[in-house]
Amino acid sequence: MPYESLETRREGRIEYLTLNRPEVRNAFNEQVIRELTEWADRTRSAALRHDLRVVVLAGAGASFCAGADVAWMAKTVTYTDAENIRDASAMSSMFAAIDQLPLPLVGRVHGAALGGGAGLVAVCDIAIAADDALFGFTEVKLGILPAVISPFVLAKIGRSAARELFLTGARFAAARARDIGLVHAVVPASHLDAAVTRYVNELLTAGPDAIAAAKALIPRVSMQPAEAAAYTSHLIAERRVSAEGQEGLKAFLEKRKASWSL
């Protein structure tokens, strides 16, 4: 479907999703939030059908995503409490919908990734940044909080880094983002696309159902460690007898590529 703030391009079972508001550094507003939520709903269905295997998320122009649109922020100054809750809930639902996609989301990060833009990096399963990219949870500089993005960011960087970066609102370099786990690789800007392609190709060698199950496994075990042993034992037993698990094990033993490898 056509979008005004997003651009999508399909190459086989890979989708390239681009935030397409370069004139405002791909900043969030109500329309971006609505379109990303709609996109996530459509993508979930395509992933479950295996029509789609990997998504690459990027930003058009000079930045990945510089946070909130100034015009949108100006409107929220006059919002009632109910309007602010509705607005924030829509954004929270958007992040949750992206975070819970049953396929890998690879972030291609360049330029600025600030505020909600850094939150988008946090919901990427794999994030690769240009070495000159700039990050920040800058909300406290405006007298507000990184509240909506906090569950997703804390899951990535932990409480210690959040205490420093949420409280100071300081901007930080790509190398620091890698050190705290917000991104997974940092490369020269000229090598960014090649690095993304390497990760995408690696992901395409794995079983799509196994990837979806592995992605769901992480928050489940993290949140309920006491129940992990029973849950994980049943889960691996289930996967071993699944059609995909059987194919993967047989392909390994027979020294051939599995049927899902492109």
NUBALO-557924 format. One record per residue (C-alpha): x, y, z; chain; residue in three letters; residue number from 1. Coordinates in nm, 4 decimals. Example, Ala and Ser with C-alpha at 12.3 -4.5 7.8 and 13.67 -1.06 7.14 Angstrom:
# NUBALO-557924
{u->1.2300, v->-0.4500, w->0.7800, chain->A, res->ala, n->1}
{u->1.3670, v->-0.1060, w->0.7140, chain->A, res->ser, n->2}
# end
This chain:
# NUBALO-557924
{u->0.0000, v->0.0000, w->0.0000, chain->A, res->met, n->1}
{u->0.1218, v->0.3583, w->-0.0626, chain->A, res->pro, n->2}
{u->0.2524, v->0.5657, w->0.2275, chain->A, res->tyr, n->3}
{u->0.3268, v->0.9367, w->0.2527, chain->A, res->glu, n->4}
{u->0.6016, v->0.9183, w->0.5170, chain->A, res->ser, n->5}
{u->0.7509, v->0.5784, w->0.4371, chain->A, res->leu, n->6}
{u->0.9009, v->0.4184, w->0.1319, chain->A, res->glu, n->7}
{u->0.9048, v->0.0416, w->0.0828, chain->A, res->thr, n->8}
{u->1.0898, v->-0.1679, w->-0.1713, chain->A, res->arg, n->9}
{u->1.0849, v->-0.5454, w->-0.2078, chain->A, res->arg, n->10}
{u->1.3691, v->-0.7579, w->-0.3380, chain->A, res->glu, n->11}
{u->1.2505, v->-1.1162, w->-0.3253, chain->A, res->gly, n->12}
{u->1.1767, v->-1.1901, w->0.0399, chain->A, res->arg, n->13}
{u->1.3659, v->-0.8870, w->0.1697, chain->A, res->ile, n->14}
{u->1.1864, v->-0.5576, w->0.2322, chain->A, res->glu, n->15}
{u->1.3644, v->-0.2236, w->0.2539, chain->A, res->tyr, n->16}
{u->1.1662, v->0.0194, w->0.4697, chain->A, res->leu, n->17}
{u->1.2805, v->0.3818, w->0.4617, chain->A, res->thr, n->18}
{u->1.1592, v->0.6681, w->0.6776, chain->A, res->leu, n->19}
{u->1.1003, v->0.9243, w->0.4051, chain->A, res->asn, n->20}
{u->1.0809, v->1.2719, w->0.5549, chain->A, res->arg, n->21}
{u->1.4353, v->1.3926, w->0.4863, chain->A, res->pro, n->22}
{u->1.3365, v->1.7600, w->0.5079, chain->A, res->glu, n->23}
{u->1.2792, v->1.7142, w->0.8853, chain->A, res->val, n->24}
{u->1.5454, v->1.4447, w->0.9349, chain->A, res->arg, n->25}
{u->1.2731, v->1.1757, w->0.9375, chain->A, res->asn, n->26}
{u->1.1242, v->1.3051, w->1.2600, chain->A, res->ala, n->27}
{u->0.8130, v->1.1462, w->1.4106, chain->A, res->phe, n->28}
{u->0.4655, v->1.2909, w->1.3923, chain->A, res->asn, n->29}
{u->0.1160, v->1.1406, w->1.4117, chain->A, res->glu, n->30}
{u->0.1255, v->1.0316, w->1.0485, chain->A, res->gln, n->31}
{u->0.4599, v->0.8520, w->1.0799, chain->A, res->val, n->32}
{u->0.3338, v->0.6692, w->1.3885, chain->A, res->ile, n->33}
{u->0.0098, v->0.5684, w->1.2147, chain->A, res->arg, n->34}
{u->0.1882, v->0.4512, w->0.8991, chain->A, res->glu, n->35}
{u->0.4546, v->0.2539, w->1.0873, chain->A, res->leu, n->36}
{u->0.1806, v->0.0814, w->1.2890, chain->A, res->thr, n->37}
{u->-0.0090, v->-0.0071, w->0.9710, chain->A, res->glu, n->38}
{u->0.3134, v->-0.1263, w->0.8095, chain->A, res->trp, n->39}
{u->0.3925, v->-0.3497, w->1.1097, chain->A, res->ala, n->40}
{u->0.0465, v->-0.5089, w->1.0955, chain->A, res->asp, n->41}
{u->0.0846, v->-0.5843, w->0.7234, chain->A, res->arg, n->42}
{u->0.4375, v->-0.7121, w->0.7700, chain->A, res->thr, n->43}
{u->0.3368, v->-0.9516, w->1.0483, chain->A, res->arg, n->44}
{u->0.0906, v->-1.1198, w->0.8122, chain->A, res->ser, n->45}
{u->0.3504, v->-1.1444, w->0.5330, chain->A, res->ala, n->46}
{u->0.6073, v->-1.2906, w->0.7742, chain->A, res->ala, n->47}
{u->0.3678, v->-1.5567, w->0.8994, chain->A, res->leu, n->48}
{u->0.3080, v->-1.6621, w->0.5369, chain->A, res->arg, n->49}
{u->0.6876, v->-1.6635, w->0.4770, chain->A, res->his, n->50}
{u->0.6340, v->-1.4132, w->0.1942, chain->A, res->asp, n->51}
{u->0.8848, v->-1.1956, w->0.3752, chain->A, res->leu, n->52}
{u->1.2005, v->-1.3050, w->0.5586, chain->A, res->arg, n->53}
{u->1.3973, v->-0.9912, w->0.6566, chain->A, res->val, n->54}
{u->1.3314, v->-0.6165, w->0.6808, chain->A, res->val, n->55}
{u->1.5993, v->-0.3467, w->0.6570, chain->A, res->val, n->56}
{u->1.5029, v->-0.0175, w->0.8227, chain->A, res->leu, n->57}
{u->1.6780, v->0.3037, w->0.7146, chain->A, res->ala, n->58}
{u->1.6260, v->0.6786, w->0.6916, chain->A, res->gly, n->59}
{u->1.6286, v->0.8960, w->0.3792, chain->A, res->ala, n->60}
{u->1.8595, v->1.1937, w->0.3550, chain->A, res->gly, n->61}
{u->2.1107, v->1.3010, w->0.6186, chain->A, res->ala, n->62}
{u->1.9724, v->1.1157, w->0.9232, chain->A, res->ser, n->63}
{u->1.8143, v->0.7937, w->1.0416, chain->A, res->phe, n->64}
{u->1.5571, v->0.9643, w->1.2662, chain->A, res->cys, n->65}
{u->1.6076, v->1.2804, w->1.4697, chain->A, res->ala, n->66}
{u->1.3239, v->1.2229, w->1.7166, chain->A, res->gly, n->67}
{u->1.0021, v->1.4235, w->1.7326, chain->A, res->ala, n->68}
{u->0.8883, v->1.6705, w->1.4693, chain->A, res->asp, n->69}
{u->0.8995, v->2.0279, w->1.6010, chain->A, res->val, n->70}
{u->0.5543, v->2.1039, w->1.4590, chain->A, res->ala, n->71}
{u->0.4141, v->1.7966, w->1.6326, chain->A, res->trp, n->72}
{u->0.5780, v->1.8933, w->1.9639, chain->A, res->met, n->73}
{u->0.4278, v->2.2426, w->1.9329, chain->A, res->ala, n->74}
{u->0.0802, v->2.0887, w->1.9042, chain->A, res->lys, n->75}
{u->0.1278, v->1.8700, w->2.2120, chain->A, res->thr, n->76}
{u->0.1906, v->2.1779, w->2.4283, chain->A, res->val, n->77}
{u->-0.1830, v->2.2529, w->2.4069, chain->A, res->thr, n->78}
{u->-0.3048, v->1.8919, w->2.4440, chain->A, res->tyr, n->79}
{u->-0.5284, v->1.7931, w->2.7321, chain->A, res->thr, n->80}
{u->-0.4256, v->1.5088, w->2.9600, chain->A, res->asp, n->81}
{u->-0.6545, v->1.2704, w->2.7702, chain->A, res->ala, n->82}
{u->-0.5120, v->1.3818, w->2.4350, chain->A, res->glu, n->83}
{u->-0.1562, v->1.3350, w->2.5584, chain->A, res->asn, n->84}
{u->-0.2352, v->0.9840, w->2.6847, chain->A, res->ile, n->85}
{u->-0.3970, v->0.8921, w->2.3528, chain->A, res->arg, n->86}
{u->-0.0989, v->1.0322, w->2.1614, chain->A, res->asp, n->87}
{u->0.1592, v->0.8516, w->2.3770, chain->A, res->ala, n->88}
{u->-0.0380, v->0.5264, w->2.3697, chain->A, res->ser, n->89}
{u->-0.0385, v->0.5306, w->1.9892, chain->A, res->ala, n->90}
{u->0.3393, v->0.5677, w->1.9875, chain->A, res->met, n->91}
{u->0.3832, v->0.2937, w->2.2465, chain->A, res->ser, n->92}
{u->0.1663, v->0.0585, w->2.0404, chain->A, res->ser, n->93}
{u->0.3748, v->0.1382, w->1.7318, chain->A, res->met, n->94}
{u->0.7016, v->0.0466, w->1.9046, chain->A, res->phe, n->95}
{u->0.5486, v->-0.2726, w->2.0456, chain->A, res->ala, n->96}
{u->0.4153, v->-0.3753, w->1.7036, chain->A, res->ala, n->97}
{u->0.7594, v->-0.3303, w->1.5466, chain->A, res->ile, n->98}
{u->0.9395, v->-0.4963, w->1.8381, chain->A, res->asp, n->99}
{u->0.7182, v->-0.8064, w->1.8193, chain->A, res->gln, n->100}
{u->0.7459, v->-0.8706, w->1.4459, chain->A, res->leu, n->101}
{u->0.8123, v->-1.2435, w->1.3893, chain->A, res->pro, n->102}
{u->1.1039, v->-1.1761, w->1.1557, chain->A, res->leu, n->103}
{u->1.4418, v->-1.0020, w->1.1822, chain->A, res->pro, n->104}
{u->1.4520, v->-0.6230, w->1.1604, chain->A, res->leu, n->105}
{u->1.7949, v->-0.4903, w->1.0607, chain->A, res->val, n->106}
{u->1.8630, v->-0.1228, w->1.1288, chain->A, res->gly, n->107}
{u->2.0839, v->0.0764, w->0.8913, chain->A, res->arg, n->108}
{u->2.1745, v->0.3769, w->1.1059, chain->A, res->val, n->109}
{u->2.3431, v->0.6926, w->0.9824, chain->A, res->his, n->110}
{u->2.3406, v->1.0559, w->1.0837, chain->A, res->gly, n->111}
{u->2.1289, v->1.1296, w->1.3905, chain->A, res->ala, n->112}
{u->1.9272, v->0.8761, w->1.5905, chain->A, res->ala, n->113}
{u->1.7869, v->1.0841, w->1.8745, chain->A, res->leu, n->114}
{u->1.4978, v->1.0417, w->2.1170, chain->A, res->gly, n->115}
{u->1.2363, v->0.8276, w->1.9461, chain->A, res->gly, n->116}
{u->1.4896, v->0.7635, w->1.6697, chain->A, res->gly, n->117}
{u->1.7154, v->0.5939, w->1.9234, chain->A, res->ala, n->118}
{u->1.4053, v->0.4059, w->2.0364, chain->A, res->gly, n->119}
{u->1.3653, v->0.2748, w->1.6824, chain->A, res->leu, n->120}
{u->1.7254, v->0.1521, w->1.6935, chain->A, res->val, n->121}
{u->1.6397, v->-0.0297, w->2.0169, chain->A, res->ala, n->122}
{u->1.3611, v->-0.2310, w->1.8507, chain->A, res->val, n->123}
{u->1.5886, v->-0.3425, w->1.5682, chain->A, res->cys, n->124}
{u->1.7053, v->-0.7000, w->1.6204, chain->A, res->asp, n->125}
{u->2.0368, v->-0.6131, w->1.4598, chain->A, res->ile, n->126}
{u->2.1570, v->-0.2545, w->1.4250, chain->A, res->ala, n->127}
{u->2.4552, v->-0.1474, w->1.2159, chain->A, res->ile, n->128}
{u->2.5739, v->0.2121, w->1.2472, chain->A, res->ala, n->129}
{u->2.7999, v->0.4340, w->1.0446, chain->A, res->ala, n->130}
{u->3.1007, v->0.5386, w->1.2511, chain->A, res->asp, n->131}
{u->2.9927, v->0.9032, w->1.2392, chain->A, res->asp, n->132}
{u->2.6341, v->0.8375, w->1.3555, chain->A, res->ala, n->133}
{u->2.5148, v->1.0264, w->1.6623, chain->A, res->leu, n->134}
{u->2.2780, v->0.8960, w->1.9308, chain->A, res->phe, n->135}
{u->2.1002, v->1.0403, w->2.2304, chain->A, res->gly, n->136}
{u->1.8071, v->1.0029, w->2.4664, chain->A, res->phe, n->137}
{u->1.7714, v->1.3787, w->2.4739, chain->A, res->thr, n->138}
{u->1.4208, v->1.4173, w->2.6177, chain->A, res->glu, n->139}
{u->1.5274, v->1.5572, w->2.9574, chain->A, res->val, n->140}
{u->1.6892, v->1.8517, w->2.7759, chain->A, res->lys, n->141}
{u->1.3296, v->1.9496, w->2.6868, chain->A, res->leu, n->142}
{u->1.1948, v->1.8823, w->3.0349, chain->A, res->gly, n->143}
{u->1.0250, v->1.5587, w->2.9303, chain->A, res->ile, n->144}
{u->1.1144, v->1.1884, w->2.9540, chain->A, res->leu, n->145}
{u->1.2104, v->0.8966, w->2.7263, chain->A, res->pro, n->146}
{u->0.9125, v->0.7203, w->2.8818, chain->A, res->ala, n->147}
{u->0.7482, v->0.5479, w->2.5854, chain->A, res->val, n->148}
{u->1.0754, v->0.4102, w->2.4491, chain->A, res->ile, n->149}
{u->1.2145, v->0.3115, w->2.7896, chain->A, res->ser, n->150}
{u->1.0949, v->-0.0549, w->2.7962, chain->A, res->pro, n->151}
{u->1.2605, v->-0.1225, w->2.4612, chain->A, res->phe, n->152}
{u->1.5776, v->0.0733, w->2.5345, chain->A, res->val, n->153}
{u->1.6268, v->-0.0803, w->2.8802, chain->A, res->leu, n->154}
{u->1.5953, v->-0.4269, w->2.7265, chain->A, res->ala, n->155}
{u->1.8859, v->-0.3326, w->2.5001, chain->A, res->lys, n->156}
{u->2.1252, v->-0.1247, w->2.7125, chain->A, res->ile, n->157}
{u->2.0385, v->-0.2116, w->3.0737, chain->A, res->gly, n->158}
{u->1.9841, v->0.0071, w->3.3780, chain->A, res->arg, n->159}
{u->2.3373, v->0.1317, w->3.4316, chain->A, res->ser, n->160}
{u->2.3801, v->0.2913, w->3.0902, chain->A, res->ala, n->161}
{u->2.0232, v->0.4228, w->3.1061, chain->A, res->ala, n->162}
{u->2.0931, v->0.5991, w->3.4356, chain->A, res->arg, n->163}
{u->2.3694, v->0.7985, w->3.2739, chain->A, res->glu, n->164}
{u->2.2155, v->0.8590, w->2.9333, chain->A, res->leu, n->165}
{u->1.8506, v->0.9140, w->3.0317, chain->A, res->phe, n->166}
{u->1.9456, v->1.1530, w->3.3112, chain->A, res->leu, n->167}
{u->2.2017, v->1.3618, w->3.1245, chain->A, res->thr, n->168}
{u->2.0345, v->1.3561, w->2.7839, chain->A, res->gly, n->169}
{u->2.3884, v->1.3625, w->2.6449, chain->A, res->ala, n->170}
{u->2.4553, v->1.2736, w->2.2842, chain->A, res->arg, n->171}
{u->2.7000, v->0.9909, w->2.2230, chain->A, res->phe, n->172}
{u->2.8944, v->0.8412, w->1.9374, chain->A, res->ala, n->173}
{u->2.8423, v->0.5151, w->1.7504, chain->A, res->ala, n->174}
{u->3.1322, v->0.3490, w->1.9339, chain->A, res->ala, n->175}
{u->2.9575, v->0.4115, w->2.2675, chain->A, res->arg, n->176}
{u->2.6285, v->0.2858, w->2.1239, chain->A, res->ala, n->177}
{u->2.8072, v->-0.0388, w->2.0359, chain->A, res->arg, n->178}
{u->2.9689, v->-0.0638, w->2.3790, chain->A, res->asp, n->179}
{u->2.6318, v->-0.0471, w->2.5562, chain->A, res->ile, n->180}
{u->2.4589, v->-0.2838, w->2.3135, chain->A, res->gly, n->181}
{u->2.2326, v->-0.0339, w->2.1383, chain->A, res->leu, n->182}
{u->2.3979, v->-0.1236, w->1.8081, chain->A, res->val, n->183}
{u->2.5856, v->-0.4388, w->1.7160, chain->A, res->his, n->184}
{u->2.8361, v->-0.3195, w->1.4581, chain->A, res->ala, n->185}
{u->3.0000, v->0.0094, w->1.3629, chain->A, res->val, n->186}
{u->3.1535, v->0.0545, w->1.0191, chain->A, res->val, n->187}
{u->3.2743, v->0.3419, w->0.8003, chain->A, res->pro, n->188}
{u->2.9799, v->0.5103, w->0.6310, chain->A, res->ala, n->189}
{u->3.1014, v->0.3907, w->0.2917, chain->A, res->ser, n->190}
{u->3.0804, v->0.0272, w->0.4142, chain->A, res->his, n->191}
{u->2.7348, v->0.0533, w->0.5720, chain->A, res->leu, n->192}
{u->2.5366, v->-0.1100, w->0.2905, chain->A, res->asp, n->193}
{u->2.7861, v->-0.3941, w->0.2550, chain->A, res->ala, n->194}
{u->2.7667, v->-0.4645, w->0.6295, chain->A, res->ala, n->195}
{u->2.3860, v->-0.4676, w->0.6164, chain->A, res->val, n->196}
{u->2.3956, v->-0.7094, w->0.3231, chain->A, res->thr, n->197}
{u->2.6249, v->-0.9471, w->0.5146, chain->A, res->arg, n->198}
{u->2.3829, v->-0.9645, w->0.8043, chain->A, res->tyr, n->199}
{u->2.0826, v->-1.0076, w->0.5735, chain->A, res->val, n->200}
{u->2.2517, v->-1.2933, w->0.3889, chain->A, res->asn, n->201}
{u->2.3354, v->-1.4615, w->0.7197, chain->A, res->glu, n->202}
{u->1.9752, v->-1.4329, w->0.8350, chain->A, res->leu, n->203}
{u->1.8490, v->-1.5902, w->0.5133, chain->A, res->leu, n->204}
{u->2.0396, v->-1.9100, w->0.5917, chain->A, res->thr, n->205}
{u->1.8306, v->-1.9687, w->0.9070, chain->A, res->ala, n->206}
{u->1.4847, v->-2.1255, w->0.9271, chain->A, res->gly, n->207}
{u->1.2164, v->-1.8534, w->0.9311, chain->A, res->pro, n->208}
{u->1.0017, v->-2.0312, w->1.1905, chain->A, res->asp, n->209}
{u->1.3102, v->-2.0910, w->1.4055, chain->A, res->ala, n->210}
{u->1.3988, v->-1.7210, w->1.3872, chain->A, res->ile, n->211}
{u->1.0464, v->-1.6222, w->1.4922, chain->A, res->ala, n->212}
{u->1.0567, v->-1.8706, w->1.7820, chain->A, res->ala, n->213}
{u->1.4049, v->-1.7573, w->1.8883, chain->A, res->ala, n->214}
{u->1.2925, v->-1.3948, w->1.8858, chain->A, res->lys, n->215}
{u->0.9909, v->-1.4779, w->2.1035, chain->A, res->ala, n->216}
{u->1.2119, v->-1.6880, w->2.3341, chain->A, res->leu, n->217}
{u->1.4329, v->-1.3954, w->2.4392, chain->A, res->ile, n->218}
{u->1.1764, v->-1.1770, w->2.6225, chain->A, res->pro, n->219}
{u->0.9923, v->-1.4802, w->2.7618, chain->A, res->arg, n->220}
{u->1.3025, v->-1.6242, w->2.9292, chain->A, res->val, n->221}
{u->1.4319, v->-1.2815, w->3.0340, chain->A, res->ser, n->222}
{u->1.1077, v->-1.1953, w->3.2114, chain->A, res->met, n->223}
{u->1.0438, v->-1.5385, w->3.3670, chain->A, res->gln, n->224}
{u->1.3850, v->-1.6948, w->3.4395, chain->A, res->pro, n->225}
{u->1.2487, v->-1.9221, w->3.7145, chain->A, res->ala, n->226}
{u->1.0218, v->-2.0965, w->3.4624, chain->A, res->glu, n->227}
{u->1.2830, v->-2.1126, w->3.1882, chain->A, res->ala, n->228}
{u->1.3938, v->-2.4740, w->3.2276, chain->A, res->ala, n->229}
{u->1.0512, v->-2.6314, w->3.1752, chain->A, res->ala, n->230}
{u->0.9563, v->-2.3873, w->2.9002, chain->A, res->tyr, n->231}
{u->1.2799, v->-2.4225, w->2.7028, chain->A, res->thr, n->232}
{u->1.2813, v->-2.8028, w->2.7309, chain->A, res->ser, n->233}
{u->0.9343, v->-2.8217, w->2.5771, chain->A, res->his, n->234}
{u->1.0259, v->-2.5621, w->2.3169, chain->A, res->leu, n->235}
{u->1.3324, v->-2.7431, w->2.1835, chain->A, res->ile, n->236}
{u->1.1436, v->-3.0746, w->2.1793, chain->A, res->ala, n->237}
{u->0.8689, v->-2.9073, w->1.9759, chain->A, res->glu, n->238}
{u->1.1181, v->-2.7606, w->1.7298, chain->A, res->arg, n->239}
{u->1.3025, v->-3.0904, w->1.6790, chain->A, res->arg, n->240}
{u->0.9883, v->-3.2638, w->1.5545, chain->A, res->val, n->241}
{u->0.8613, v->-2.9673, w->1.3512, chain->A, res->ser, n->242}
{u->0.8829, v->-2.9816, w->0.9723, chain->A, res->ala, n->243}
{u->1.1403, v->-2.7051, w->0.9695, chain->A, res->glu, n->244}
{u->1.3459, v->-2.8617, w->1.2478, chain->A, res->gly, n->245}
{u->1.3464, v->-3.1979, w->1.0716, chain->A, res->gln, n->246}
{u->1.4524, v->-3.0376, w->0.7432, chain->A, res->glu, n->247}
{u->1.7321, v->-2.8395, w->0.9094, chain->A, res->gly, n->248}
{u->1.8754, v->-3.1397, w->1.0920, chain->A, res->leu, n->249}
{u->1.8545, v->-3.3618, w->0.7842, chain->A, res->lys, n->250}
{u->2.0183, v->-3.0957, w->0.5660, chain->A, res->ala, n->251}
{u->2.3044, v->-3.0700, w->0.8157, chain->A, res->phe, n->252}
{u->2.3529, v->-3.4464, w->0.8303, chain->A, res->leu, n->253}
{u->2.3284, v->-3.4782, w->0.4530, chain->A, res->glu, n->254}
{u->2.5708, v->-3.1874, w->0.4009, chain->A, res->lys, n->255}
{u->2.3332, v->-2.9855, w->0.1856, chain->A, res->arg, n->256}
{u->2.1592, v->-2.6489, w->0.2083, chain->A, res->lys, n->257}
{u->1.8252, v->-2.6411, w->0.3837, chain->A, res->ala, n->258}
{u->1.5194, v->-2.5753, w->0.1705, chain->A, res->ser, n->259}
{u->1.4721, v->-2.2215, w->0.3012, chain->A, res->trp, n->260}
{u->1.8221, v->-2.1032, w->0.2063, chain->A, res->ser, n->261}
{u->1.8024, v->-1.8615, w->-0.0854, chain->A, res->leu, n->262}
# end
